[in-house]
Each structure stands twice: as structure tokens, then as C-alpha cells.
Amino acid sequence: MAKRPILILPDPILRRVAAPVSVVDEEVRRLAKDMLETMYEAPGIGLAAPQVGVSRRIVVCDVAVEEDAEPAPMVLVNPEIVAVSAEVAVYEEGCLSIPEYTEDVERPARVTVRYLDADGAPQEVVAEGLLATCLQHEIDHLDGVLFIDHLSRLKRERITKRFQKQARFA
């Protein structure tokens, strides 16, 4: 396993739609392990492949955030949201690709997600709470959408300009 660098806004890969994975093979499993290591070290609760420069539809997450909680890593290949609740929830979201910035985001409170696991087996999860928010956030990444796209235009433009300026001086 190897930690990978996390891309930061305004890297253009973050705005691309990621390609589907045709077969879950050793390369995909190795990438997922690298992504989990990168996510845990960051630290974060979710990471999408585009955030480490790989434009493929792979997401990892682990929302076992309590201090004594056992790690519960998930690997989702080609995840798709197939149902959402009418009920909404607001969570303070942040992003490893937009460091040190958080904002309240409203999303469906419950989602049903279909995906392939690390063995290529079809799975489905009904998620609510933090897991629902995390899955929606990471699946957005696969479509080139960032959590700041759910904010007002003014807030989105302000944070985008700040990161563009930082990138110019980096």
C-alpha cells in the first residue's frame, strides 16, 4: 500500500466525470487500498479516485469515527445512487481537496446506493446519517461535482477564487 498525493482545488481532474470500471481486478483493489491508506492518514472519512488523480469510478469511506470504534472501511466501485428520501439532513461538510474549509450542506437524509465491492460482487446499501452524506459527497466527486457546488454562487466563487490564488503562488 502507498499513500498518494491528494489533488487540491482548482486541479481540473476534480471537475471531470470519472470513467466506469470495467472489471474489478488486482489493480483496482491496489488502488482502493492506497486510497484507504491516504484517507486514513489525511485524516478523512471518504475519498474518491479523482482526488488522487485517477479518473475512475471508485470510492472508499469509513464513517466509524468514534474513538473506540472498529474501522469499517468500504470500497465502492461504480457506485450509483438509485433512491433518495424526500427528507433532508444538514451536515457540516469538508473535503480533503478543499482543505480547511467547511460549510453546512443540505442533502437527502437517506440514500440507496448500488455498487460493486472489492471482489466485484454487486452490493446495495441503504444509508442514512453521516454515511448517507459521505456517500453522496464522494459520488459527487465521480461526476466532477464538489460540495461547494451545493452552496450559494457567492460562497462558491469566493472559495474557488481563494484556492485559485493559492495555486498561483504555490
Summary of the structure (lengths in Angstrom):
residues: 170
radius of gyration: 15.4
end to end distance: 28.1
largest distance: 45.2
contacts: 521
relative contact order: 0.19
helix: 35%
strand: 31%
